[in-house]
Amino acid sequence: MTEQIASPPRGWGGFLLILIALVVEGFDLQAANFAAPSILESFAVSRAEIGPLLSASLFGVLIGAVFIGPMGDRVGRRKILISCCLAYGVVSLACALATSLNQLIMLRFLIGIGLGGVLPNALALAGELAPRKYLARATALVGIGITFGGVLAGVAAAKLLPAYGWPSLFVAGGILPILIAAMLWAGLPESPVLSREAQEAKDKAGLRAILAPGYRAQTIAIWCAFALVLMVVYLIAGWVPLLVKDQGYSTETASWIGTATHVGGVFGGISASLLMFRRSWSVVALFAGLGALSLAIIAMHDWGVVGLVVLLVLVGFFSTGTQNGLNGSCGATYPGPMRATGLGWALGMGRVGSIAGPLVGSLAILLGLAAPRYFFILPVVPLAIATVLAIWLARRTPSPDGEAS
């Protein structure tokens, strides 16, 4: 793998385009979460029935990450990124025309397939445009785009929903990826690794490679960590706007409070990325442990709205920092020719957890755990287990300079 970023247009220019693509993906991932309160009113459905809508795109991401993501190791990351952005943009526009909850669920599932193909290839390509010693940091840093996209979705929801209703979010979520697809076609280079090592990629890429004896234990631990952390992230993202609205606040206020969580996540993602140099898995363990502690503090007392918002910002900071740390650490664990495969399967297995997150929220509501104080005890255990897994991975996985991470 090259030890230098090729040139500003090829390296930093491509890195910026990938970051923008992930901002747009983050917008579309969170659009349904922020639109959910308005969709409830529009289709006259109960809160428990909204869980499948919140999980539909995540189930699609699972399919896309596992089956489309690894194709980047064979046909090129650039082609997959452009094709997937175009596809999910068109389907998002169709969401604005949906006339029933079931139609929305199906369309959100199709959107998720496109989103699932984007993320592993974007992360892999970002890492390949950076020197080897900065691979984990670069991969984690570009992943902040997902979280920042969630912030933009919250701001857009606060402005658009009161005036234009829930379809407006899906219109915006359709136009943006089509525009970024055109930008990627015009300015994004193909992977420098694939251009020099295409034949090696054909030989090494695939599920068999990441489950070979030298990688099997780490791969399984990584899959479990991704599933646990993404379950927490999407449980919180999917239900915070609904929980706040149930406390008697307006849709606009609920959107702003949900946005605050994502703002915390942006800063957490940046912080985790900057800390990831030689001790990447140790950073994941630190952030996961502090995230579990923040959630436990929420569950200990009824803090009121102001206190809840402050604590949710902390939860967003640590949980999203953990997620970004996972992206960077996973990318650095696998060599270039199998990196998109490793990330694709990790993200795919992680989507099992992200799908479960909103559904766990529905179950909690049915069990009477609607109050924020009790609702937020649910994610403590998954983050605690993820902390233990990250500590183990820190002892087993070499860092770019050959030491444990």
C-alpha positions as CSV (number, residue, x, y, z in Angstrom):
1,M,0.0,0.0,0.0
2,T,1.2,3.5,-0.8
3,E,2.8,5.4,2.1
4,Q,1.9,8.8,0.7
5,I,-1.3,10.5,-0.1
6,A,-1.1,10.6,-3.9
7,S,-1.8,14.3,-4.5
8,P,-4.2,16.9,-3.3
9,P,-6.8,16.3,-6.0
10,R,-6.5,12.5,-5.7
11,G,-6.1,12.3,-1.9
12,W,-7.7,15.2,-0.1
13,G,-10.1,16.0,-2.9
14,G,-11.3,12.4,-3.0
15,F,-11.4,12.3,0.8
16,L,-13.7,15.4,0.9
17,L,-16.0,13.8,-1.7
18,I,-16.3,10.6,0.4
19,L,-17.0,12.7,3.5
20,I,-19.8,14.6,1.7
21,A,-21.2,11.3,0.5
22,L,-21.4,10.0,4.0
23,V,-23.0,13.2,5.3
24,V,-25.8,12.6,2.7
25,E,-26.0,8.9,3.8
26,G,-26.4,10.0,7.4
27,F,-29.2,12.4,6.4
28,D,-31.1,9.5,4.7
29,L,-30.5,7.1,7.6
30,Q,-32.0,9.5,10.1
31,A,-34.8,10.9,8.0
32,A,-37.4,8.4,9.0
33,N,-36.5,8.8,12.7
34,F,-37.2,12.5,12.6
35,A,-40.2,12.1,10.4
36,A,-41.7,9.4,12.6
37,P,-43.9,11.7,14.9
38,S,-45.5,13.3,11.8
39,I,-45.9,9.9,10.1
40,L,-47.7,8.6,13.3
41,E,-50.2,11.4,13.0
42,S,-50.6,11.2,9.2
43,F,-51.3,7.4,9.1
44,A,-53.0,7.2,12.5
45,V,-50.8,4.4,13.8
46,S,-49.6,3.6,17.3
47,R,-46.1,4.1,18.6
48,A,-45.5,0.4,18.8
49,E,-46.3,0.0,15.1
50,I,-43.6,2.5,14.1
51,G,-40.7,0.2,15.1
52,P,-40.7,-1.7,11.8
53,L,-40.5,1.5,9.8
54,L,-37.5,2.6,11.9
55,S,-35.8,-0.8,11.3
56,A,-36.7,-1.3,7.6
57,S,-33.8,0.7,6.2
58,L,-31.4,-0.9,8.7
59,F,-32.4,-4.3,7.5
60,G,-31.8,-3.1,4.0
61,V,-28.4,-1.9,5.1
62,L,-27.6,-5.3,6.4
63,I,-28.4,-6.8,3.0
64,G,-26.5,-4.1,1.1
65,A,-23.4,-4.2,3.3
66,V,-23.1,-8.0,3.1
67,F,-23.9,-8.6,-0.6
68,I,-23.1,-5.3,-2.3
69,G,-20.3,-3.8,-0.1
70,P,-17.8,-6.6,-0.8
71,M,-18.3,-6.1,-4.6
72,G,-16.1,-3.0,-4.2
73,D,-13.1,-5.3,-3.7
74,R,-13.7,-6.8,-7.1
75,V,-15.3,-4.2,-9.4
76,G,-14.0,-1.0,-7.8
77,R,-15.2,1.1,-4.9
78,R,-16.0,4.1,-7.1
79,K,-18.5,2.3,-9.2
80,I,-20.3,0.9,-6.2
81,L,-20.5,4.3,-4.5
82,I,-21.9,6.1,-7.5
83,S,-24.4,3.4,-8.4
84,C,-25.7,3.1,-4.8
85,C,-26.1,6.8,-4.3
86,L,-28.2,7.1,-7.5
87,A,-30.3,4.1,-6.6
88,Y,-31.3,5.1,-3.0
89,G,-31.8,8.7,-4.1
90,V,-34.4,7.7,-6.6
91,V,-36.2,5.5,-4.1
92,S,-36.2,8.2,-1.5
93,L,-38.1,10.5,-3.9
94,A,-40.6,7.7,-4.2
95,C,-41.1,7.6,-0.4
96,A,-42.6,11.1,-0.6
97,L,-45.4,9.6,-2.7
98,A,-46.2,6.7,-0.3
99,T,-49.9,6.5,0.8
100,S,-49.5,3.9,3.6
101,L,-47.1,2.8,6.3
102,N,-46.5,-0.5,4.6
103,Q,-45.4,1.3,1.4
104,L,-43.0,3.4,3.4
105,I,-41.6,0.3,5.1
106,M,-40.9,-1.4,1.8
107,L,-39.3,1.7,0.2
108,R,-37.2,2.4,3.3
109,F,-35.9,-1.2,3.0
110,L,-34.9,-0.6,-0.6
111,I,-33.2,2.6,0.4
112,G,-31.2,0.7,3.1
113,I,-29.8,-1.7,0.4
114,G,-28.3,1.2,-1.4
115,L,-27.0,2.8,1.9
116,G,-25.4,-0.5,2.8
117,G,-23.3,-0.6,-0.3
118,V,-22.0,2.9,0.2
119,L,-20.5,2.8,3.7
120,P,-18.0,-0.1,3.6
121,N,-16.6,1.1,0.3
122,A,-16.5,4.7,1.4
123,L,-14.6,3.8,4.5
124,A,-12.2,1.5,2.7
125,L,-11.4,4.0,0.0
126,A,-10.9,6.8,2.5
127,G,-8.3,4.7,4.4
128,E,-6.5,3.8,1.1
129,L,-6.1,7.5,0.3
130,A,-4.2,8.0,3.6
131,P,-0.7,6.7,4.6
132,R,-0.8,3.3,6.3
133,K,0.0,4.8,9.8
134,Y,-3.0,7.1,9.5
135,L,-5.4,4.5,8.2
136,A,-7.4,3.9,11.4
137,R,-7.6,7.7,12.0
138,A,-8.7,8.5,8.4
139,T,-11.3,5.7,8.3
140,A,-12.7,6.8,11.6
141,L,-12.6,10.5,10.7
142,V,-14.6,10.2,7.5
143,G,-17.2,8.2,9.3
144,I,-18.1,11.4,11.2
145,G,-20.0,12.3,8.0
146,I,-22.7,9.8,9.0
147,T,-23.3,11.6,12.3
148,F,-23.1,15.1,10.8
149,G,-25.7,14.0,8.3
150,G,-27.9,13.1,11.3
151,V,-27.5,16.7,12.6
152,L,-28.5,18.1,9.2
153,A,-31.6,15.8,9.1
154,G,-32.6,17.1,12.6
155,V,-32.2,20.7,11.5
156,A,-34.1,20.0,8.3
157,A,-36.9,18.3,10.2
158,A,-37.3,21.2,12.6
159,K,-37.6,23.6,9.6
160,L,-39.5,21.5,7.1
161,L,-41.9,19.3,9.0
162,P,-44.1,22.0,10.5
163,A,-44.5,23.7,7.1
164,Y,-44.4,20.9,4.6
165,G,-45.0,17.6,6.4
166,W,-43.0,14.4,6.5
167,P,-42.7,13.9,2.6
168,S,-40.4,17.0,2.4
169,L,-37.7,15.1,4.3
170,F,-37.7,12.3,1.8
171,V,-37.6,14.8,-1.1
172,A,-34.5,16.4,0.3
173,G,-33.1,12.9,1.0
174,G,-33.7,12.0,-2.7
175,I,-32.2,15.1,-4.3
176,L,-29.0,15.1,-2.2
177,P,-27.6,11.6,-3.1
178,I,-28.4,12.2,-6.8
179,L,-26.3,15.4,-6.7
180,I,-23.4,13.7,-4.8
181,A,-23.4,10.8,-7.3
182,A,-22.7,13.4,-10.0
183,M,-19.9,14.9,-7.9
184,L,-18.4,11.4,-7.3
185,W,-18.5,10.6,-11.0
186,A,-16.7,13.9,-11.9
187,G,-14.1,13.9,-9.2
188,L,-13.6,10.7,-7.2
189,P,-10.5,8.5,-8.1
190,E,-10.6,4.7,-8.0
191,S,-8.9,2.9,-5.2
192,P,-5.1,3.1,-5.5
193,V,-4.9,-0.3,-3.9
194,L,-7.2,-1.9,-6.5
195,S,-5.4,-0.3,-9.4
196,R,-2.1,-2.0,-8.4
197,E,-3.4,-5.2,-6.7
198,A,-6.5,-6.2,-8.6
199,Q,-5.5,-9.8,-9.1
200,E,-4.5,-10.1,-5.5
201,A,-7.9,-8.8,-4.5
202,K,-9.6,-11.5,-6.6
203,D,-7.6,-14.1,-4.8
204,K,-8.0,-12.8,-1.2
205,A,-11.3,-11.0,-1.0
206,G,-14.3,-12.8,0.4
207,L,-15.8,-14.2,3.5
208,R,-13.4,-17.1,3.6
209,A,-10.4,-14.7,3.8
210,I,-11.7,-12.8,6.9
211,L,-12.6,-16.1,8.6
212,A,-9.2,-17.7,7.9
213,P,-7.4,-18.9,11.1
214,G,-5.3,-15.8,11.3
215,Y,-8.4,-13.5,11.4
216,R,-11.3,-15.7,12.6
217,A,-11.3,-14.8,16.3
218,Q,-10.8,-11.1,15.7
219,T,-13.5,-11.1,13.0
220,I,-16.1,-12.7,15.3
221,A,-15.3,-10.3,18.1
222,I,-15.5,-7.4,15.7
223,W,-18.9,-8.6,14.5
224,C,-20.3,-8.8,18.0
225,A,-18.9,-5.4,19.0
226,F,-20.5,-3.8,15.9
227,A,-23.9,-5.4,16.6
228,L,-23.9,-4.3,20.2
229,V,-22.8,-0.7,19.6
230,L,-25.1,-0.1,16.6
231,M,-28.0,-1.5,18.5
232,V,-27.4,1.2,21.1
233,V,-26.8,4.0,18.6
234,Y,-30.1,3.3,16.6
235,L,-32.2,2.6,19.7
236,I,-31.3,6.1,20.9
237,A,-31.5,7.8,17.5
238,G,-34.8,6.1,16.7
239,W,-36.7,6.8,19.9
240,V,-35.4,10.1,21.4
241,P,-37.7,12.3,19.2
242,L,-40.7,10.1,20.0
243,L,-40.0,10.0,23.8
244,V,-39.5,13.8,23.9
245,K,-42.7,14.4,22.0
246,D,-44.6,12.1,24.4
247,Q,-43.5,14.4,27.2
248,G,-45.8,17.1,25.7
249,Y,-43.3,19.0,23.5
250,S,-43.9,20.0,19.9
251,T,-42.5,18.1,16.9
252,E,-40.1,20.9,16.3
253,T,-38.7,20.8,19.9
254,A,-38.4,17.0,19.7
255,S,-36.4,17.4,16.5
256,W,-34.0,19.9,18.1
257,I,-33.5,17.7,21.1
258,G,-32.8,14.7,18.9
259,T,-30.4,16.9,16.9
260,A,-28.5,17.7,20.1
261,T,-27.7,14.0,20.5
262,H,-26.2,14.0,17.0
263,V,-24.3,17.1,17.7
264,G,-22.7,15.4,20.7
265,G,-22.0,12.5,18.3
266,V,-20.1,14.7,15.9
267,F,-17.7,15.9,18.6
268,G,-17.4,12.4,19.9
269,G,-16.6,11.0,16.5
270,I,-13.9,13.7,15.9
271,S,-12.4,13.1,19.4
272,A,-12.2,9.4,18.9
273,S,-10.7,9.8,15.4
274,L,-8.0,12.1,16.6
275,L,-7.1,9.7,19.4
276,M,-6.8,6.8,17.1
277,F,-3.1,6.4,16.2
278,R,-1.4,3.4,17.9
279,R,-4.1,2.4,20.4
280,S,-7.2,2.2,18.2
281,W,-9.0,-0.6,20.0
282,S,-8.2,0.9,23.4
283,V,-9.9,4.1,22.3
284,V,-13.0,2.0,21.4
285,A,-13.0,0.5,24.9
286,L,-12.7,3.8,26.6
287,F,-15.5,5.4,24.7
288,A,-17.8,2.4,25.1
289,G,-17.2,2.3,28.8
290,L,-18.0,6.0,29.3
291,G,-21.1,5.6,27.1
292,A,-22.4,2.9,29.4
293,L,-21.7,5.1,32.4
294,S,-23.6,8.0,30.9
295,L,-26.7,5.9,30.2
296,A,-26.6,4.5,33.7
297,I,-26.6,8.1,35.1
298,I,-29.7,8.9,33.0
299,A,-31.5,5.9,34.5
300,M,-30.6,6.8,38.1
301,H,-32.7,9.9,38.4
302,D,-35.4,12.0,36.7
303,W,-33.2,14.9,35.5
304,G,-35.9,17.0,33.8
305,V,-35.6,18.2,30.2
306,V,-32.5,20.3,30.6
307,G,-30.6,17.6,32.4
308,L,-31.8,15.0,30.0
309,V,-30.6,17.0,27.0
310,V,-27.1,17.5,28.6
311,L,-26.8,13.8,29.3
312,L,-28.1,12.8,25.9
313,V,-25.3,15.0,24.4
314,L,-22.8,13.0,26.4
315,V,-24.4,9.7,25.3
316,G,-24.2,10.8,21.7
317,F,-20.6,11.9,22.2
318,F,-19.5,8.5,23.6
319,S,-21.7,6.1,21.7
320,T,-20.9,7.7,18.3
321,G,-17.3,8.0,19.2
322,T,-17.4,4.3,19.9
323,Q,-19.0,3.7,16.5
324,N,-16.5,5.8,14.6
325,G,-13.7,4.1,16.6
326,L,-15.0,0.7,15.4
327,N,-15.0,1.8,11.8
328,G,-11.4,2.9,12.0
329,S,-10.1,0.0,14.1
330,C,-11.8,-2.5,11.8
331,G,-10.5,-0.9,8.7
332,A,-6.9,-1.1,10.1
333,T,-7.3,-4.7,11.1
334,Y,-7.6,-6.1,7.6
335,P,-5.1,-5.6,4.6
336,G,-6.2,-3.5,1.6
337,P,-7.3,-6.3,-0.8
338,M,-9.9,-7.6,1.8
339,R,-10.7,-4.3,3.6
340,A,-14.1,-3.6,2.0
341,T,-15.0,-7.3,2.6
342,G,-14.0,-7.0,6.3
343,L,-15.8,-3.7,6.7
344,G,-18.8,-4.9,4.7
345,W,-19.4,-8.0,6.8
346,A,-18.7,-6.1,10.1
347,L,-21.2,-3.4,9.1
348,G,-23.6,-6.1,7.9
349,M,-23.4,-8.0,11.2
350,G,-23.6,-4.7,13.0
351,R,-26.9,-4.0,11.2
352,V,-28.4,-7.0,13.0
353,G,-28.0,-4.9,16.2
354,S,-29.2,-1.7,14.5
355,I,-32.3,-3.4,13.3
356,A,-32.9,-4.7,16.8
357,G,-32.5,-1.3,18.3
358,P,-35.8,0.3,17.3
359,L,-37.6,-3.0,17.8
360,V,-36.2,-3.2,21.3
361,G,-37.7,0.3,21.8
362,S,-41.1,-0.9,20.7
363,L,-40.9,-3.8,23.1
364,A,-39.9,-1.5,26.0
365,I,-42.9,0.7,25.2
366,L,-45.2,-2.3,25.3
367,L,-43.7,-3.3,28.7
368,G,-44.4,0.1,30.1
369,L,-40.8,1.5,30.0
370,A,-41.8,4.7,28.2
371,A,-40.3,7.1,30.8
372,P,-36.8,8.2,29.8
373,R,-35.4,7.3,33.2
374,Y,-36.3,3.6,32.6
375,F,-36.0,3.5,28.9
376,F,-32.3,4.3,28.9
377,I,-31.3,1.5,31.2
378,L,-31.7,-0.9,28.2
379,P,-28.5,0.0,26.3
380,V,-26.1,-0.1,29.3
381,V,-25.4,-3.8,29.1
382,P,-24.6,-3.9,25.4
383,L,-22.1,-1.1,25.7
384,A,-20.5,-2.8,28.7
385,I,-20.0,-6.0,26.7
386,A,-18.6,-4.0,23.8
387,T,-16.1,-2.5,26.2
388,V,-14.8,-6.0,27.2
389,L,-14.6,-7.1,23.5
390,A,-12.6,-4.0,22.6
391,I,-10.2,-4.6,25.4
392,W,-9.6,-8.1,24.1
393,L,-9.1,-6.9,20.6
394,A,-6.6,-4.3,21.8
395,R,-4.5,-7.2,23.0
396,R,-4.9,-9.3,19.9
397,T,-4.7,-6.9,16.9
398,P,-1.5,-5.4,15.7
399,S,-1.3,-1.6,15.1
400,P,0.1,-0.2,11.9
401,D,3.6,-0.1,13.3
402,G,3.4,-3.7,14.4
403,E,2.5,-3.3,18.1
404,A,-0.8,-4.2,19.8
405,S,-3.5,-1.6,19.2
